[in-house]
Amino acid sequence: MGNTNSVKKINFEDMQDMIADNKTILVNTLDLSKQECLIKRTIPAVDEVEIINELIKTNYSNRVVIYGMNAADESIVRKYNQLTKLGLTNVVVYPGGLFEWLLLQDIYGMKEFPTTKKELDILKYKGKKMGNRLMLTNQ
């Protein structure tokens, strides 16, 4: 509505295609302390600024995919807005995030859903339960 741009989203099948495309850059929004298990081909968070600046300088038009921890992770929208404001035009988000990816990996295997490391504790990437915090009250 109005003068806002909607965030372009992809699903896990699109993400699989993006991993196979060497021209696509994967960016994550996970905390620096949670960089040990990432979707294969994700650029290291410590190198992100340098790589994005290089993309901007060279008028890079290839796709950038952003993902976060899970479907409730709002940081992907902030990163999307940041990158598009910098002039990158071919930016999409994978809303399922690392949590969805690891769940699919658990069912279908590492070959179909590759990561930099095999993660055994998948639930540490789930979203926080909102529970009663989302309910409207008459107070």
N, C-alpha and C positions, 0 to 999 in steps of 0.2 A: 504494500500500500504506500501511497505517497511517493516520497523521493528517496526511499531506501533501497539498497541492493540486497537481494537475498543471497545467502551463502550457497555456493554450488556444492552439492554432496555426491559422494560415490558410495557404492556398496562393496562388500568384500570381493565380489567377482571382478569389479573394476580395479580394486586394489591389487589383486593378483596380476592383472594385465599391466598395471603401472610398475610393479616390481620387475616384470619381464622387459619393460621398456627402459633401456639405459639412459634415455634422455630425460626421464622423470626424476625429480628430486623429492625425497621423502624427508619431511621435517616433523619432529615430535615436540609436544609441549609438556612432556613429563619433567618433573623436578630433576635437577642435576644429580640428586642422590638416587634416582631411579633409572639410570641409563644403562644398567647391566643387561637388560633383556629388551631388545627393540625389534621391530619388524625389519626383516632383511633389507639392506640397502639404505637404511635411514642414515642421514648424515649425522656425524657426532655433534651434539649440542654445543660443545666448546668451539666448533668450527662454523657454526651457523651464520654468525654475523659476517664473517669474511666471505663465505660462499654466497650469501644473499647480496652483499655489496657488489661482488663480481658479476652476479646475474644482472643487476641493475645497470652497471657500467657497460655491459656488452649487449644491452637490449634483449636479454634472454626471453624467448617466447615459449619455451617448452613448459610443460606442466610441473607445478609444485603441489604436492599432496601433503596436507597437514593432518596429523592424528594426535589424539590425547590418550588419557588413561582409559576412559570408558565413555558410554553414551551420555552421561551426565556432566562431562567435563566441558565447562564453558570456555576454557582457555583456547580451544580451537577457533572459536569465533573471534576472540580478541586477536589471535595471531593472523587469521584470515584478513581481518580489517587492517591490521598493521601492514601486511605485505601488499594488499591491494592499494592502500594509500601511498605506498612507496613506488607504485607504478607497475607492479607485476599484474598481468591480466589473466594468466592461465593458471589460476589457483583454485584448488578444490579441497574439501575436507572429507575425511573418512570418519563419520560420527561414531561408529562402533568402537573405535579405538583399540588399544592393545588388549583389553579384556575380551572383547568379541573375538579378536584374532586368536588369542590363546585358547579360548573355548573351542573354536573351530579346529585349531591345531590338535587339541586333545582328542577330538573325534576323528578327524581325517588325516592327521599326521603332519610331520615337519616338512615333508616334501611339498605338500600343497599350501601350507601356511608357515613359511620359514621365518625363523627369528634368529637373532644373534646368539641366543643361548636357550637351552631347554629350561623352562620355568616350571617348577613343581607346585608352587603355591599360587595358583591362578587367582584365588579369591582376594589376594592383596591388591589387585587391580580393579576390583568391582567398585561401583559408586557407593557413596555413603547413603544410608537409608534416610529419607526425608521425613517419613512418618507424620507426626502431628504438626510439624513445622509448616506443612503446606496447607493445613486446614484453616479456613476463615473462621473467625470468632466474633461474637457480638459484645466484646468488652469495651 
